[in-house]
Amino acid sequence: MAIPNLSDEQLRVALNELEQALYNHEQWAETLYGTLICHLSPDERDIGDDAYHTCRFGQWYYKSAGTALKGFPGFAEIGFEHERMHRFAASLLRSSLDGMPISIKDYEHFVSALKRLRLEILSVQRELQGALFNLDPLTGIPSRVEMLSKLREQQELVRHKHACVLAMMDVDLFKSVNDEYGHAVGDKVLIGFARYIVAHLRPYDKIFRYGGEEFLICLTDTDLEAGRAIIDHLREQLASLPFDADGKGTIHVAASFGLAALEPDIAVERSIDRADKALYVAKTTGRNRVVGWDASMG
């Protein structure tokens, strides 16, 4: 989905609008269920042909939604699913009003449309959050966009005697996972690794999705010896994580790591490059291991 060129304030306004609209929609859905279950008289607006225009969500969507949201391709899909859902809802309400039994097929059509609408809304919401907070849309962790600025802030602390270690991580044989089990399973691995690392790092450490199957971990107030111990333990735990391969059993996937100190007197990019060179050595000498940078690596 394309992200329009919006300011942070515009993104915040759009997010707030969408969250309020989603709340209004969920309140409407709760009322609808109550009407059907208790055989109450429906709101006349919900059985009209223009119900998708007159509900509170529809009023916002067609009249009040800001131009920021209208720039998202997914916003048009929300409108399509919303209208479709209301047509199924109106059919259920008319059957109930006429005292007719509701067929399971009609009910399933409505529930399916309701789920699809919510999925479209949450998809746009996630894109907005990612654009505002520079989050990777797949894993939900910070992306490479803000990585350098965060590391330069950390480098200032290094200059005041706060050691810091960078760990470049690469998922081993990731292309083989995608080729053999499909990209959906590959995505599961990336998401699972990211969530595990976030849950098991210290609160003040940082992780970024560097690109593809590579991640960069920043261990603050940590020297190389302590950093190696932390990362090696993490490596062992990641290799033991089970992943469902969508009907092809359970698989385990390992990762390789390259370590380098975040140096105070060289560019942050050079420290990252050192960690990357160490990672290359880790991968070419057997994978599923941790290698620290040294001067012989260039």
N, C-alpha and C positions, 0 to 999 in steps of 0.2 A: 504494500500500500504506500503510495507516495505521501510524503509529509510536506505540507505547504510551508513556505518560509514565514514562520510566525514568531513573534516575540514571546518571551516567557510569560508575560502578563496575558497575552491572548490565549496561550495554551492553558493557563490556569483558569481563565474565564470559561473556555470551552469545556474543560474537565468538570468544573462545578456545574455547568448547565447540563452536561450529560448525566452526571450523578443524580441530580435532582429529577431529571426526566425518567431515569431508570427507577428511582424510588416511586414516582407517581405511577409508572407502569405496573410495578409489583403490587402496589395498593389496589389498582384496578383489577389485577388478576385474582387477588384474594377475594375481592367483592364478587367477582364472577363465579368463583368456585362456591361461595356461600349461597349465591342465588340458585345455582344448579342443584346443589346438595339439599337445600332446604325448600326447594320448589317455590321460591319467592317470585314476585312480579319483577321482571327485569327493567332496567333503566331503558326508556324508550329510545334513547340515543344509541344504545348498544345493538339495537336490532335494525337500525336504519342503514341504508346503502352507503351513507357517508360517515359511518361510525368511526372509521380510522381518522377522520378529520376532527371529530367533535370530542373525543376523549382528551384528557389532560396531556397525555404524551403527544397525541396528534396535533393539538393546539400549539404545543411547543415546537414540534417538528416542522409544521408547515408555516407557522407565523413568527415564532420568536427565536428559533435557532440561529445563532450568529453565523456570519459569513465564514468564520474560521472553520467550523465543522462542515459547512457545505462544500469546502474544498477537498474533503476526503472522499475518495472513491467509495469507501465502505459506508459512507453516509447514505448514498443512494440505495445500497442494499438494505439498510435499516428500514427505509421507507417501503421498499417492496415487501419485505417480510412482515412489517407491521400491518400493511393493508391485507395481506394474505391471511394473517392470523385473525384479524377482525371479521373477515368473511366466514371463517370457520366458526368463530365464537357466535356470530349472529345466527348461524344455522342451528347451533346447539340451543341457544336461547329461544328461538322460535319453536323448536320441537318441545321444549319444556313448557312454554306458554300454552301450546295447544294440547298439552297433556299426552304427548306422544313419547314413547320410549326413545332414548338416545342410543343410536347404534355404536358399537365399540369402534367401528371403522371411522365414523365421524369424530368421535372423541380422540382417537389416535391421531387423526389429521390435525386437530386443534393443538394437541400437546406437542406434536412434532413442530408445528409452526411457531408455537410459543418458545420452544427451545432454540430454534434457529434464529429467532429475533434476538433472544438474549445473547446468543453467541456472537451475532453481528455487533450488538452494542458493546459487549465486553472486548471485542477485537479492536474497535475504534478507541475504546478507553485505554487499552494497553498501548496502542500506538501513540496516543497523546502522552501517556505517562513516560513512555520511552523517550519521546522527543524532549520532554521537559526535564527528565532526570538523567538523560543519556544512558538509558538502560538497554542492554541487548535484548531484542524482542523474543528470542528463543529461551534463553536461560534466566532472564530477569536480573542479571548482575550488571554492574557498570561496564560500559563498552570502552573501546579504545579511544573514543572521542575525548574523554576527560582524563585519560590515563596520564599523559605527560604533565598536565598542570598539577595533578595530585602528587606525582612523583617529585616535581620540582619543589612543591611545598615540603615534602618529606626530606628532600636534600638539604633544605635550610636547617632542619633539625639535626641532620648528620653533621653539619658544620659546627654544631654546638655539642658534639660528642655523643650523639644518639645513633648508635650503629643501626644499619638497616640492610637486609638481604633481599635481593630479587631472585625469584625462582620462575624460570620459564618452563611451562609444562606443555607436553604434547601427548595426545592420546595415541597409543601404539597401534599400528596397523588399522587405522580408522577407515581407510578406503576399503579394506577387506571386509570390515563390518558392514559398510554400506552396500558393497557388491553382493555379499552373501545373504544378508538379512533384510536389506532395504533401508532407505533413508529414514523411515519412521523409527526404526530401531536405533539407528545412528543418533537421531535426535534425542531418544531416550537416554542414551549413554551420556551425551553432552549435558543434558538437563540434570541427570542423576549425579554426575561428577560435580557440577557447579553447586548443586544444593548441599551435597555432602561436605564440600570444602567450606562453604559459607557457614554451615552448622558447626564445623569442628575447628575453624580458625579462632584465634583470640579476637575479642570484639574490636580491637584497634588495628588488626591486620586488614589488608585489602586484597581483593581479587578483581581482575579485569578479564573480559574475553578479548584476547589479542586478535583473533581472527581464525576462522575455520575451526580446527580442533585444538588450537593453541590458547593457553591461558597464562596470564602473568600474575604471580602472587607476590605481594609486598609484605615482608615480615619486619615490623618496626621494633626498635629497641632490641635488636637481635644481631649477634655476630655470626660469622660463617659456621663456626662449630655447632652452635646451638641451632642455627637455621638448618643445617644438614640433618640433625636429629629430628627436628620437627617435620621436615619434608620427607624424610625416609619413612617415618611412621605413617604419614599421610599416604605415601605411595603404597605401602603394604595394605592399608585399609581400602584404598580405591580398588586394588586388584582383587579384593575379596568380595566386592559388591556384586550381587546377582542381578542380571537384567533379563526380563522376559523377551524372547526373540520372536514374539508374535506367532506362536504355534510351532516354533522350531526348537523348543526347549529353552534352557537357561544358559546364558553365556556370561563369561567374565572377561573384562577388558582391563589391560594394564596401561600405565602411563610412564613416560620418561621425564626427567627434570634436569635442568641446567641451572646452577647457582652462580651468583656473582654479587659482590658487595655493591651497594649504592654509594659510589665514591663522592666525596665532597667537592673535588677540584676538577672533575671532568664533566662533560655534558651528560645529562641523564640518558640520552640516546646511546652513548658509548657503554654505559653500564648495562643497558638492556641488550646491546649487541654482544657483550661478554657472556651474559647468561644464555643468549641464543647460541653462541659458539659452543658453550659447555653442553647445551642440550643436544647439539649435533653430535658431539662425541658420545653422549649417553646413548643416542639412537643407533650409532654406527658400531658400537661395541657391545651390543646385545639387547638393548632396550630394557624397560622396567627397572631402571636404576637411576641414581642421583649422581651427577658429576659436577664438581666445582670448577670454575674457570681458573686457569693459570696462564702465565705469560707465554708459554709454549704454544698456546692456541692462537696467538696472533692478536 
